[in-house]
């Protein structure tokens, strides 16, 4: 019996076609992790469909979206230990229920929180709303009504942590130091940009809006620090209603930023101490109030320096 064989010219035609089909299949067939995405389907604290489960399940570098709206009430903090984006869509509030911190961002991670509300977090230590040790971007978001018994009612940034707050509001948070924001550590940085607002935060010791220490770097660009309070009596704190900068640390206020209507015993708008450095460029410090010294700015200590450039204004501040 004769065996059926393809002519050589047919093989010459078919082989390249099969190779081409294989290449197309390899290119067009998605891998299992090509577009990592998790969708939160309920407002539960844990379990299937919850935000907590989504954080655990999403691939590194992935995105978490929501198919529900409302408030997620936490029984324990949410720990983020991988690169990810949480897209709240302006419909989700994550609440610590005045009992626990909301987010802990671990070192070595790059995290974006886009358009959630982070509210009612509470800790006995640092960072009522968020404690950040990684690289964190907070955009189009609200950090509201969080409490830390010590530092950083709204957000505490430490170590070599980097935080960018863009087009967001940090409001009505409370701590002993740094009611709204607290930044500490060599290499640490907080950038406020794109019309962000730090407002109506309270610190019982210093830095109602923001406290910067430990060689930290803070930049406030095209943003506002307003109506914050350092409530101490001047003997037990009460410095820097808006901003408090300590030796070796630096704050730059630029691009039309405004430090306004803040209140303290000394340094209503800003207190700068020791060898701290403050640059105010094309910005305004106005209508701040102090009970004792420095309605707008109180600068004290050897080596401390404040530079006003590019037509910056310090005006209409008062002692009461």
C-alpha atoms as a printed R data frame, in Angstrom:
    type eleno elety resid chain resno       x      y      z
1   ATOM     1    CA   UNK     A     1   0.000  0.000  0.000
2   ATOM     2    CA   UNK     A     2   1.229  3.451 -0.823
3   ATOM     3    CA   UNK     A     3   1.454  6.006  1.982
4   ATOM     4    CA   UNK     A     4  -0.131  9.387  1.346
5   ATOM     5    CA   UNK     A     5   2.509 12.052  1.365
6   ATOM     6    CA   UNK     A     6   2.246 15.788  0.868
7   ATOM     7    CA   UNK     A     7   4.221 17.108 -2.020
8   ATOM     8    CA   UNK     A     8   7.327 19.032 -1.067
9   ATOM     9    CA   UNK     A     9   5.920 22.276 -2.458
10  ATOM    10    CA   UNK     A    10   2.869 21.920 -0.135
11  ATOM    11    CA   UNK     A    11   5.079 21.453  2.902
12  ATOM    12    CA   UNK     A    12   7.038 24.516  1.894
13  ATOM    13    CA   UNK     A    13   3.791 26.499  1.952
14  ATOM    14    CA   UNK     A    14   2.194 25.031  5.091
15  ATOM    15    CA   UNK     A    15   5.206 25.290  7.418
16  ATOM    16    CA   UNK     A    16   5.443 29.113  7.329
17  ATOM    17    CA   UNK     A    17   1.671 29.380  7.770
18  ATOM    18    CA   UNK     A    18   1.757 27.223 10.898
19  ATOM    19    CA   UNK     A    19   4.645 29.281 12.254
20  ATOM    20    CA   UNK     A    20   2.711 32.505 11.621
21  ATOM    21    CA   UNK     A    21  -0.391 31.129 13.354
22  ATOM    22    CA   UNK     A    22   1.732 30.188 16.354
23  ATOM    23    CA   UNK     A    23   3.228 33.654 16.576
24  ATOM    24    CA   UNK     A    24  -0.175 35.332 16.330
25  ATOM    25    CA   UNK     A    25  -1.543 33.057 19.055
26  ATOM    26    CA   UNK     A    26   1.396 33.844 21.321
27  ATOM    27    CA   UNK     A    27   0.917 37.577 20.846
28  ATOM    28    CA   UNK     A    28  -2.864 37.697 21.175
29  ATOM    29    CA   UNK     A    29  -3.443 35.173 23.957
30  ATOM    30    CA   UNK     A    30  -3.481 37.134 27.257
31  ATOM    31    CA   UNK     A    31  -1.458 35.916 30.178
32  ATOM    32    CA   UNK     A    32  -3.174 35.309 33.477
33  ATOM    33    CA   UNK     A    33  -1.850 38.559 34.974
34  ATOM    34    CA   UNK     A    34  -1.873 40.918 31.981
35  ATOM    35    CA   UNK     A    35  -4.503 43.279 33.412
36  ATOM    36    CA   UNK     A    36  -4.785 42.732 37.171
37  ATOM    37    CA   UNK     A    37  -8.110 44.041 38.434
38  ATOM    38    CA   UNK     A    38 -10.287 43.385 41.464
39  ATOM    39    CA   UNK     A    39 -13.789 44.756 41.957
40  ATOM    40    CA   UNK     A    40 -15.235 45.362 45.415
41  ATOM    41    CA   UNK     A    41 -18.828 44.145 45.355
42  ATOM    42    CA   UNK     A    42 -20.029 44.915 48.898
43  ATOM    43    CA   UNK     A    43 -19.407 47.133 51.923
44  ATOM    44    CA   UNK     A    44 -18.378 44.311 54.241
45  ATOM    45    CA   UNK     A    45 -15.255 44.583 56.377
46  ATOM    46    CA   UNK     A    46 -13.952 41.205 55.218
47  ATOM    47    CA   UNK     A    47 -14.805 38.149 53.167
48  ATOM    48    CA   UNK     A    48 -15.587 37.612 49.512
49  ATOM    49    CA   UNK     A    49 -16.254 40.820 47.610
50  ATOM    50    CA   UNK     A    50 -14.822 43.069 50.335
51  ATOM    51    CA   UNK     A    51 -12.105 45.702 50.025
52  ATOM    52    CA   UNK     A    52  -9.931 43.743 52.440
53  ATOM    53    CA   UNK     A    53 -10.204 40.640 50.253
54  ATOM    54    CA   UNK     A    54  -9.506 42.695 47.117
55  ATOM    55    CA   UNK     A    55  -6.291 44.079 48.634
56  ATOM    56    CA   UNK     A    56  -5.168 40.540 49.442
57  ATOM    57    CA   UNK     A    57  -6.122 39.133 46.035
58  ATOM    58    CA   UNK     A    58  -5.067 41.808 43.555
59  ATOM    59    CA   UNK     A    59  -1.821 41.245 41.688
60  ATOM    60    CA   UNK     A    60   1.074 43.612 42.454
61  ATOM    61    CA   UNK     A    61   0.601 46.723 40.345
62  ATOM    62    CA   UNK     A    62  -3.116 46.045 40.010
63  ATOM    63    CA   UNK     A    63  -6.194 48.225 40.423
64  ATOM    64    CA   UNK     A    64  -9.164 47.920 42.757
65  ATOM    65    CA   UNK     A    65 -12.504 49.360 41.620
66  ATOM    66    CA   UNK     A    66 -15.926 49.425 43.272
67  ATOM    67    CA   UNK     A    67 -19.321 48.316 41.983
68  ATOM    68    CA   UNK     A    68 -21.010 49.630 45.153
69  ATOM    69    CA   UNK     A    69 -21.205 52.969 46.933
70  ATOM    70    CA   UNK     A    70 -21.383 53.842 50.615
71  ATOM    71    CA   UNK     A    71 -19.276 53.417 53.750
72  ATOM    72    CA   UNK     A    72 -17.023 50.504 54.646
73  ATOM    73    CA   UNK     A    73 -16.694 50.283 58.445
74  ATOM    74    CA   UNK     A    74 -13.478 48.581 59.502
75  ATOM    75    CA   UNK     A    75 -12.844 46.358 62.486
76  ATOM    76    CA   UNK     A    76  -9.067 46.525 61.965
77  ATOM    77    CA   UNK     A    77  -6.731 48.559 59.778
78  ATOM    78    CA   UNK     A    78  -6.186 47.742 56.110
79  ATOM    79    CA   UNK     A    79  -2.538 46.830 55.470
80  ATOM    80    CA   UNK     A    80  -1.184 47.458 51.973
81  ATOM    81    CA   UNK     A    81   1.970 45.453 51.287
82  ATOM    82    CA   UNK     A    82   2.150 45.593 47.487
83  ATOM    83    CA   UNK     A    83   2.001 48.138 44.676
84  ATOM    84    CA   UNK     A    84  -1.624 48.921 43.843
85  ATOM    85    CA   UNK     A    85  -4.223 51.572 43.021
86  ATOM    86    CA   UNK     A    86  -7.527 51.947 44.840
87  ATOM    87    CA   UNK     A    87 -10.002 53.854 42.692
88  ATOM    88    CA   UNK     A    88 -12.816 55.020 44.943
89  ATOM    89    CA   UNK     A    89 -14.732 56.840 42.222
90  ATOM    90    CA   UNK     A    90 -15.858 59.471 44.752
91  ATOM    91    CA   UNK     A    91 -18.500 57.029 45.984
92  ATOM    92    CA   UNK     A    92 -16.667 55.166 48.772
93  ATOM    93    CA   UNK     A    93 -15.855 56.130 52.353
94  ATOM    94    CA   UNK     A    94 -13.520 53.871 54.313
95  ATOM    95    CA   UNK     A    95 -14.132 54.436 58.027
96  ATOM    96    CA   UNK     A    96 -12.102 53.410 61.040
97  ATOM    97    CA   UNK     A    97 -15.274 53.747 63.117
98  ATOM    98    CA   UNK     A    98 -13.339 55.967 65.572
99  ATOM    99    CA   UNK     A    99 -11.593 52.812 66.763
100 ATOM   100    CA   UNK     A   100  -8.844 51.791 64.299
101 ATOM   101    CA   UNK     A   101  -6.498 53.316 61.729
102 ATOM   102    CA   UNK     A   102  -7.805 53.146 58.159
103 ATOM   103    CA   UNK     A   103  -4.686 52.406 56.023
104 ATOM   104    CA   UNK     A   104  -1.163 51.225 56.814
105 ATOM   105    CA   UNK     A   105   1.103 51.486 53.744
106 ATOM   106    CA   UNK     A   106   4.214 49.353 54.129
107 ATOM   107    CA   UNK     A   107   7.753 50.305 53.090
108 ATOM   108    CA   UNK     A   108   8.816 49.346 49.588
109 ATOM   109    CA   UNK     A   109   5.369 49.802 48.084
110 ATOM   110    CA   UNK     A   110   3.974 52.304 45.590
111 ATOM   111    CA   UNK     A   111   0.313 53.002 46.305
112 ATOM   112    CA   UNK     A   112  -2.287 55.341 44.805
113 ATOM   113    CA   UNK     A   113  -5.510 56.229 46.599
114 ATOM   114    CA   UNK     A   114  -7.687 57.928 44.006
115 ATOM   115    CA   UNK     A   115 -10.982 59.516 45.067
116 ATOM   116    CA   UNK     A   116 -11.959 57.717 48.279
117 ATOM   117    CA   UNK     A   117 -12.872 59.367 51.579
118 ATOM   118    CA   UNK     A   118 -10.714 58.220 54.500
119 ATOM   119    CA   UNK     A   119 -12.577 59.003 57.698
120 ATOM   120    CA   UNK     A   120 -12.946 58.355 61.416
121 ATOM   121    CA   UNK     A   121  -9.663 56.541 61.872
122 ATOM   122    CA   UNK     A   122  -8.246 56.524 65.382
123 ATOM   123    CA   UNK     A   123  -5.016 55.276 66.983
124 ATOM   124    CA   UNK     A   124  -3.285 55.732 70.309
125 ATOM   125    CA   UNK     A   125   0.000 56.388 68.481
126 ATOM   126    CA   UNK     A   126   0.653 57.907 65.048
127 ATOM   127    CA   UNK     A   127  -1.399 58.223 61.888
128 ATOM   128    CA   UNK     A   128  -5.113 58.082 62.564
129 ATOM   129    CA   UNK     A   129  -6.201 57.992 58.926
130 ATOM   130    CA   UNK     A   130  -3.049 56.770 57.178
131 ATOM   131    CA   UNK     A   131   0.417 55.715 58.273
132 ATOM   132    CA   UNK     A   132   2.766 55.693 55.292
133 ATOM   133    CA   UNK     A   133   6.182 54.065 55.022
134 ATOM   134    CA   UNK     A   134   6.219 53.713 51.229
135 ATOM   135    CA   UNK     A   135   5.497 55.883 48.212
136 ATOM   136    CA   UNK     A   136   1.922 57.132 48.380
137 ATOM   137    CA   UNK     A   137  -0.167 59.299 46.069
138 ATOM   138    CA   UNK     A   138  -3.483 60.620 47.364
139 ATOM   139    CA   UNK     A   139  -5.503 62.252 44.592
140 ATOM   140    CA   UNK     A   140  -9.024 63.692 44.402
141 ATOM   141    CA   UNK     A   141  -9.603 62.419 47.921
142 ATOM   142    CA   UNK     A   142 -10.787 63.521 51.352
143 ATOM   143    CA   UNK     A   143  -8.936 62.688 54.588
144 ATOM   144    CA   UNK     A   144 -11.478 63.680 57.201
145 ATOM   145    CA   UNK     A   145 -12.121 63.528 60.940
146 ATOM   146    CA   UNK     A   146  -9.321 61.164 61.910
147 ATOM   147    CA   UNK     A   147  -7.552 61.192 65.293
148 ATOM   148    CA   UNK     A   148  -4.113 60.215 66.577
149 ATOM   149    CA   UNK     A   149  -3.376 60.536 70.267
150 ATOM   150    CA   UNK     A   150   0.186 61.513 69.372
151 ATOM   151    CA   UNK     A   151   1.172 62.481 65.787
152 ATOM   152    CA   UNK     A   152  -0.490 62.865 62.414
153 ATOM   153    CA   UNK     A   153  -4.222 62.843 62.904
154 ATOM   154    CA   UNK     A   154  -4.927 62.623 59.188
155 ATOM   155    CA   UNK     A   155  -1.663 61.195 57.890
156 ATOM   156    CA   UNK     A   156   1.721 60.211 59.356
157 ATOM   157    CA   UNK     A   157   4.660 59.872 56.957
158 ATOM   158    CA   UNK     A   158   7.888 58.361 58.253
159 ATOM   159    CA   UNK     A   159  11.269 56.912 57.316
160 ATOM   160    CA   UNK     A   160  11.962 57.461 53.645
161 ATOM   161    CA   UNK     A   161   8.249 57.667 52.902
162 ATOM   162    CA   UNK     A   162   7.104 59.889 50.050
163 ATOM   163    CA   UNK     A   163   3.594 61.334 49.913
164 ATOM   164    CA   UNK     A   164   2.016 63.385 47.130
165 ATOM   165    CA   UNK     A   165  -1.379 64.894 47.912
166 ATOM   166    CA   UNK     A   166  -2.996 66.241 44.742
167 ATOM   167    CA   UNK     A   167  -6.359 67.958 44.373
168 ATOM   168    CA   UNK     A   168  -7.360 66.620 47.781
169 ATOM   169    CA   UNK     A   169  -8.566 67.892 51.158
170 ATOM   170    CA   UNK     A   170  -7.208 67.095 54.629
171 ATOM   171    CA   UNK     A   171  -9.795 68.427 57.075
172 ATOM   172    CA   UNK     A   172 -11.018 68.249 60.673
173 ATOM   173    CA   UNK     A   173  -8.336 65.848 61.865
174 ATOM   174    CA   UNK     A   174  -6.867 65.950 65.388
175 ATOM   175    CA   UNK     A   175  -3.584 65.015 67.093
176 ATOM   176    CA   UNK     A   176  -1.221 66.237 69.772
177 ATOM   177    CA   UNK     A   177   1.351 67.064 67.063
178 ATOM   178    CA   UNK     A   178   0.488 67.589 63.410
179 ATOM   179    CA   UNK     A   179  -3.284 67.616 63.475
180 ATOM   180    CA   UNK     A   180  -3.629 67.174 59.728
181 ATOM   181    CA   UNK     A   181  -0.244 65.894 58.568
182 ATOM   182    CA   UNK     A   182   3.010 64.794 60.226
183 ATOM   183    CA   UNK     A   183   6.260 64.272 58.313
184 ATOM   184    CA   UNK     A   184   9.434 62.874 59.889
185 ATOM   185    CA   UNK     A   185  12.735 61.307 58.907
186 ATOM   186    CA   UNK     A   186  15.670 61.945 56.617
187 ATOM   187    CA   UNK     A   187  14.417 61.255 53.117
188 ATOM   188    CA   UNK     A   188  10.775 61.721 54.054
189 ATOM   189    CA   UNK     A   189   8.756 64.105 51.908
190 ATOM   190    CA   UNK     A   190   5.232 65.433 51.605
191 ATOM   191    CA   UNK     A   191   4.131 67.373 48.524
192 ATOM   192    CA   UNK     A   192   0.821 69.241 48.504
193 ATOM   193    CA   UNK     A   193  -0.163 70.251 44.989
194 ATOM   194    CA   UNK     A   194  -2.928 70.952 42.464
195 ATOM   195    CA   UNK     A   195  -5.195 72.990 44.709
196 ATOM   196    CA   UNK     A   196  -5.025 70.746 47.756
197 ATOM   197    CA   UNK     A   197  -6.477 72.089 50.999
198 ATOM   198    CA   UNK     A   198  -5.372 71.493 54.603
199 ATOM   199    CA   UNK     A   199  -8.179 72.977 56.674
200 ATOM   200    CA   UNK     A   200  -9.708 73.033 60.153
201 ATOM   201    CA   UNK     A   201  -7.285 70.557 61.698
202 ATOM   202    CA   UNK     A   202  -6.245 70.823 65.363
203 ATOM   203    CA   UNK     A   203  -3.084 69.989 67.317
204 ATOM   204    CA   UNK     A   204  -2.860 70.401 71.070
205 ATOM   205    CA   UNK     A   205   0.934 70.902 70.973
206 ATOM   206    CA   UNK     A   206   2.029 72.183 67.562
207 ATOM   207    CA   UNK     A   207   1.429 72.155 63.839
208 ATOM   208    CA   UNK     A   208  -2.325 72.323 63.539
209 ATOM   209    CA   UNK     A   209  -2.186 71.776 59.794
210 ATOM   210    CA   UNK     A   210   1.227 70.157 59.407
211 ATOM   211    CA   UNK     A   211   4.278 69.316 61.544
212 ATOM   212    CA   UNK     A   212   7.619 68.709 59.796
213 ATOM   213    CA   UNK     A   213  10.604 67.276 61.686
214 ATOM   214    CA   UNK     A   214  13.601 64.929 61.551
215 ATOM   215    CA   UNK     A   215  15.131 66.480 58.393
216 ATOM   216    CA   UNK     A   216  11.857 66.027 56.532
217 ATOM   217    CA   UNK     A   217  11.044 67.951 53.353
218 ATOM   218    CA   UNK     A   218   7.665 69.538 52.664
219 ATOM   219    CA   UNK     A   219   6.563 71.343 49.501
220 ATOM   220    CA   UNK     A   220   3.283 73.239 49.294
221 ATOM   221    CA   UNK     A   221   2.572 74.199 45.674
222 ATOM   222    CA   UNK     A   222  -0.580 75.942 44.475
223 ATOM   223    CA   UNK     A   223  -2.364 74.803 47.628
224 ATOM   224    CA   UNK     A   224  -3.885 76.255 50.801
225 ATOM   225    CA   UNK     A   225  -3.326 75.765 54.539
226 ATOM   226    CA   UNK     A   226  -6.232 77.482 56.275
227 ATOM   227    CA   UNK     A   227  -8.190 77.714 59.528
228 ATOM   228    CA   UNK     A   228  -6.050 75.231 61.438
229 ATOM   229    CA   UNK     A   229  -5.343 75.546 65.173
230 ATOM   230    CA   UNK     A   230  -2.513 74.758 67.574
231 ATOM   231    CA   UNK     A   231  -4.459 74.963 70.798
232 ATOM   232    CA   UNK     A   232  -1.744 74.947 73.509
233 ATOM   233    CA   UNK     A   233  -1.301 77.950 75.778
234 ATOM   234    CA   UNK     A   234   2.256 78.758 74.723
235 ATOM   235    CA   UNK     A   235   3.797 77.079 77.767
236 ATOM   236    CA   UNK     A   236   2.562 73.592 76.941
237 ATOM   237    CA   UNK     A   237   2.654 73.875 73.170
238 ATOM   238    CA   UNK     A   238   0.495 75.968 70.939
239 ATOM   239    CA   UNK     A   239   2.997 76.761 68.161
240 ATOM   240    CA   UNK     A   240   2.404 76.860 64.437
241 ATOM   241    CA   UNK     A   241  -1.306 77.006 63.846
242 ATOM   242    CA   UNK     A   242  -0.837 76.251 60.162
243 ATOM   243    CA   UNK     A   243   2.699 74.856 59.900
244 ATOM   244    CA   UNK     A   244   5.475 73.890 62.331
245 ATOM   245    CA   UNK     A   245   9.042 73.304 61.079
246 ATOM   246    CA   UNK     A   246  11.825 71.988 63.325
247 ATOM   247    CA   UNK     A   247  15.654 72.123 63.170
248 ATOM   248    CA   UNK     A   248  17.186 70.504 60.106
249 ATOM   249    CA   UNK     A   249  13.870 70.292 58.271
250 ATOM   250    CA   UNK     A   250  12.651 72.359 55.330
251 ATOM   251    CA   UNK     A   251   9.357 73.727 54.031
252 ATOM   252    CA   UNK     A   252   8.886 75.362 50.619
253 ATOM   253    CA   UNK     A   253   5.671 77.298 49.993
254 ATOM   254    CA   UNK     A   254   5.334 78.202 46.327
255 ATOM   255    CA   UNK     A   255   3.227 78.742 43.198
256 ATOM   256    CA   UNK     A   256   0.588 81.002 44.680
257 ATOM   257    CA   UNK     A   257  -0.002 78.994 47.831
258 ATOM   258    CA   UNK     A   258  -1.884 80.539 50.734
259 ATOM   259    CA   UNK     A   259  -1.349 80.157 54.498
260 ATOM   260    CA   UNK     A   260  -4.419 81.847 55.910
261 ATOM   261    CA   UNK     A   261  -6.597 82.276 58.999
262 ATOM   262    CA   UNK     A   262  -4.680 79.834 61.187
263 ATOM   263    CA   UNK     A   263  -4.465 80.303 64.973
264 ATOM   264    CA   UNK     A   264  -1.863 79.547 67.668
265 ATOM   265    CA   UNK     A   265  -0.262 80.984 70.780
266 ATOM   266    CA   UNK     A   266   2.875 81.721 68.719
267 ATOM   267    CA   UNK     A   267   3.338 81.539 64.983
268 ATOM   268    CA   UNK     A   268  -0.278 81.679 63.922
269 ATOM   269    CA   UNK     A   269   0.533 80.851 60.319
270 ATOM   270    CA   UNK     A   270   3.959 79.279 60.697
271 ATOM   271    CA   UNK     A   271   6.542 78.471 63.354
272 ATOM   272    CA   UNK     A   272  10.153 77.794 62.311
273 ATOM   273    CA   UNK     A   273  12.716 76.724 64.925
274 ATOM   274    CA   UNK     A   274  16.424 76.019 65.284
275 ATOM   275    CA   UNK     A   275  18.163 75.458 61.980
276 ATOM   276    CA   UNK     A   276  14.911 74.968 60.127
277 ATOM   277    CA   UNK     A   277  14.628 76.387 56.614
278 ATOM   278    CA   UNK     A   278  11.518 77.930 55.082
279 ATOM   279    CA   UNK     A   279  11.208 79.415 51.585
280 ATOM   280    CA   UNK     A   280   8.060 81.326 50.641
281 ATOM   281    CA   UNK     A   281   7.971 82.012 46.891
282 ATOM   282    CA   UNK     A   282   5.162 83.832 45.083
283 ATOM   283    CA   UNK     A   283   2.795 82.978 47.929
284 ATOM   284    CA   UNK     A   284   0.887 84.677 50.751
285 ATOM   285    CA   UNK     A   285   0.754 84.371 54.548
286 ATOM   286    CA   UNK     A   286  -2.272 86.378 55.664
287 ATOM   287    CA   UNK     A   287  -4.925 86.898 58.360
288 ATOM   288    CA   UNK     A   288  -3.352 84.450 60.796
289 ATOM   289    CA   UNK     A   289  -3.560 85.061 64.548
290 ATOM   290    CA   UNK     A   290  -1.312 84.407 67.563
291 ATOM   291    CA   UNK     A   291  -1.972 85.041 71.252
292 ATOM   292    CA   UNK     A   292   1.688 85.723 72.167
293 ATOM   293    CA   UNK     A   293   4.225 86.015 69.334
294 ATOM   294    CA   UNK     A   294   4.248 86.025 65.557
295 ATOM   295    CA   UNK     A   295   0.754 86.429 64.231
296 ATOM   296    CA   UNK     A   296   1.856 85.334 60.772
297 ATOM   297    CA   UNK     A   297   5.335 83.844 61.294
298 ATOM   298    CA   UNK     A   298   7.394 83.069 64.404
299 ATOM   299    CA   UNK     A   299  11.050 82.351 63.619
300 ATOM   300    CA   UNK     A   300  13.326 81.423 66.532
301 ATOM   301    CA   UNK     A   301  16.594 79.653 67.329
302 ATOM   302    CA   UNK     A   302  20.158 79.757 66.048
303 ATOM   303    CA   UNK     A   303  20.452 79.121 62.341
304 ATOM   304    CA   UNK     A   304  16.752 79.294 61.550
305 ATOM   305    CA   UNK     A   305  15.999 81.059 58.283
306 ATOM   306    CA   UNK     A   306  12.975 82.232 56.330
307 ATOM   307    CA   UNK     A   307  13.289 83.559 52.770
308 ATOM   308    CA   UNK     A   308  10.537 85.557 51.063
309 ATOM   309    CA   UNK     A   309  10.914 85.669 47.273
310 ATOM   310    CA   UNK     A   310   9.035 86.415 44.061
311 ATOM   311    CA   UNK     A   311   6.688 88.989 45.528
312 ATOM   312    CA   UNK     A   312   5.478 86.918 48.453
313 ATOM   313    CA   UNK     A   313   3.257 88.696 50.965
314 ATOM   314    CA   UNK     A   314   2.996 88.487 54.746
315 ATOM   315    CA   UNK     A   315   0.066 90.714 55.604
316 ATOM   316    CA   UNK     A   316  -2.901 91.367 57.869
317 ATOM   317    CA   UNK     A   317  -1.717 88.957 60.547
318 ATOM   318    CA   UNK     A   318  -2.452 89.820 64.170
319 ATOM   319    CA   UNK     A   319  -1.609 89.363 67.824
320 ATOM   320    CA   UNK     A   320  -4.579 89.057 70.134
